Amino acid sequence: MLSPSASRNNGAHFAETAWSVVLAAGSLSESSATEALTELCQMYWPPIYAYVRQRGFNRHDAQDLTQIFFQRIVQDETLRRASPARGRFRSFLLGALTRCLADEQAYLRAVKRGGGAQFISMDEVASEETHHRQVTMNLTPADSLDARWAVLLLERALGKVRAEFSANGKEETFEALSPFLAGEKREISYQDAAQRMGLAMSAVKTHIHRLRRQFASAVRQEVMQTVSAPHEVDDELRQLRGVFVRLGQQHAL
């Protein structure tokens, strides 16, 4: 079974959109549908885990509940009854999670840690827990979900851009220029990049401009996969930018 990190970095393996996988699963064979839905669960567990932790559950209970939630939506066909007409994909998942957490005590009694289908491992939870402590401690549960969701989309977009450069034999170019996607806080200057690449400063700035446009396009594509209509993309992007503004304000305190 693929790990979430492997799934994030393999855009070719997970080529369909979130909503299209959900809708297609209903017409697939049982084994193929389960595989598609399991892949979907592995992709989107970090925001769900972040939300559960912010609801006050400890690490182990949050892991149990996240496992149980995804096991439940696969087994009772929750996702197969979903529709893009209901809006954003993360909103749909949050609604299903809220219903699941309403019975959290019953679920925690019914399933022992390590039992049933395992969508995430303890090593993956440990990594996500570090991110949780660094980023979401002072956020509301809803904001913590949005923050992790935004980071996940950016990670997937960056992975796709990296894959495009790699496919064209330009891995070194991507590694040299990717620090400039991080905004103003970077440890490399334009001059450093020019020397590393053996290019003029003006050429490096042109490459960086193109890379940023390519990355912005990839982010839009990722967002389009999780909304119900193209006209919602700009609104979703504004909301996700707002998440990072709030995170920046939090870290400045």
N, C-alpha and C positions, 0 to 999 in steps of 0.2 A: 504494500500500500504506500502510495506516495506521501511524503511529508508536506505540510503547508509550504515550507520554504522551497522545496523542489517544485511544487505546483506554481508558485509565484514566478519562478525564474524560467518557466517553460511555457511561453505563450503559444507555441505551436501545438503542444499537447492539449491545451485548454483553449481552443480557438473560438468556440462558440461563446455567445454572450450569456450573462447570468440568466436573463429571462428566457432566452432561446433554449438553454439546457433544461430549464424547468418545464417548458411547454413540450419540448421534444420527448422528454422522459415518459410522458403519458402514452406515446405511440411506439415506444421501444419495447423489446423483449424484457422480461422481468430482470434478468441478469444485467443487461445493458443499461436499463433504467437505474438500477441500484448503483452501478458503477458511476454513471453520470452524476447522480445525486450525491454520492459519497465524495466525488471530486469537488463538487460545489461546496459541500460542508467543510472539507479540508481547506478550501480557499478562504472561507469567510468566518472561521472560528475566532480569530483574534479579537475582532470588535465585540463579538458576543461574550467572550471571556472577560474583556475589559468592563463591559456593562455589569456582568454578574458580580465581579469584584467590587465595583463601586456601589453595588446594592448592599454591601456589608458582609458578604460571604468570605470565609477564609480561602486560602489558596486551594486546599484539597476539596472543599465543598464546591468551589467554583469550577474546578476541573470536572468533578462528577456531574454537576448540573449542565455544563457545556456539552459533555459527552452525551448525557441523557437527552438534552434538547435536540441535538442533531440526529440521534438514534430515533427519537420519536417522530420527527418530521419526515424521515425516510420511511419508517415502518408504517405510519398511519396515513401516508400519501398527502400530507399537508401541502408539500410543495407542488404536487400534481394538481391540486385544486386552486393553485395560485393563478393570478392573471395580471399582466402588465397594466390593465385598466385600473388596478388598485393603487398605482403610483410607484414610488421608488422602491427598489428591491430591499434596501436596508430597513425601510419603514415596515414592509411586509414581515421581514424576519423579526423585527422588534415586537410587532404585534403578536406573533406566534410565541416569542420568548416570554412576553408578559403573561400570556395564558399558561404557559408551562410553569413559570415561577409561582403562580398562584397555588400550585400544589407541590411546592418544592419539598416539603417535609416528607410527603408520601413517596416522592421519587427517591429521596436520599435514603429512606428506609428500604425501598424495594430493590435498589441496585447498589451492590458493593463496588468500591473503587477497583478498577481493573476488570470488572465483569462486563459482558455484553460487547457490542461493537466498539472498537477503539479508534476514534477519529484523530486523536492527538496523543502524544506521548509525554511522559514526565519531563524529558529533556526539552521538548518544545514549550511546555508550560513554564519551565524554569526561565527560558529565554524571554517569553512573553511577560513573565512576572517582573523581570528586571525593567522592561519597557514600561510596565504599569507603574512601578514605583517612581520612575524618572519623570513620567509625563502626565499621568492622570490623577495624582493623589488629591488635588484640590478641585477637581471638576465634578459636576453632577454626573449621575449615571448616563444620562442621555448625551451629555457633552463628551464623556469618555468614549462612548460608542462612536460618536461622530469623529473624534480625534483619531481613534485607531482605524476607522474606516478610511479616513482621508489619507493616512500614512500608507495603508494597504494599496489604495489606488495609485499613489505616487510610486510605490515600490514596483507595482505591476507595469506601470508606464515606463519606468526607468529600465526594467528588465527587457521590455520589448525594444526599446531604443538600442540597448546594449546588444541584443540579438541581431538587430539590423546591421549594426556596425560590424559585428563578428562575421555575419554572412558575407559581407563585402571585403573581408580580410583587413578590417581597420580597427582591430581591438586596441592597438596601442594609441591610435588617435582618440578613441573614446576615453581611455584611461587618462590621457593627458588633458582632455577638455571637460570631462564630467565634473570636476570640482567647481566649475563655473556655473553649474546648475543650482548650487547651494546658496545663491544670493551673494551678498557682500562679504559674509564671514567665511573666508577661505584662506588656506595657507599657501596658496600659489598665486603669483602675479602673472599678468599678461606677458611680461618679459621672460619669466621663468618658463612659461609654456612655449613661447617662441623659440627659446634656446633648446628646449627639450625636443621640439618637433623640427628644428632646423628651418623655420619659416620666418618671414618678416612679421613684425607686429601687426600690420594691417591685415595680413592674411589670417593670422590667428583670430583676430577680432571678427572677421567674416565667418570663420568656421564656428566660433562660439555663437554668433547670431543665428546661424543655421541650426546648430544643435538645440538651442533654446526653442526655436520654432518647431523643430521635430518633436521635442519633448512635450511642448504645449499641445501639439496635435495628438500625441499619444495619450496624454491625460484626458483630453476631450473624448477620445475613443473609449477609454475606460469608463468615464462617467456615463456615456451613452448606453453602455451595456447594463446599467443599473437603474435607468429611469424609464418611464413608460412612453415618452414621446420626445422627439428631438428638441422641441421648444423648452423643455425643462432643464436642458443641459446648463445654460447660463445661470439659471437660478441655483442649481445644485453647486456649480462652481463658486458662486458668491457665498453660499452657506459654508462650503468647505474652507474658503479663504478666511471666513469669520472665525472658524475653529482655530486656525493657526494664529490669528490676531489675539484671540483669548489666551492661547497657550503662551504667546510672547509676553502678554501682560502679566500672566501668572508668574513666569520665570523672572520678571523684572522686579517683583515684589520682594 
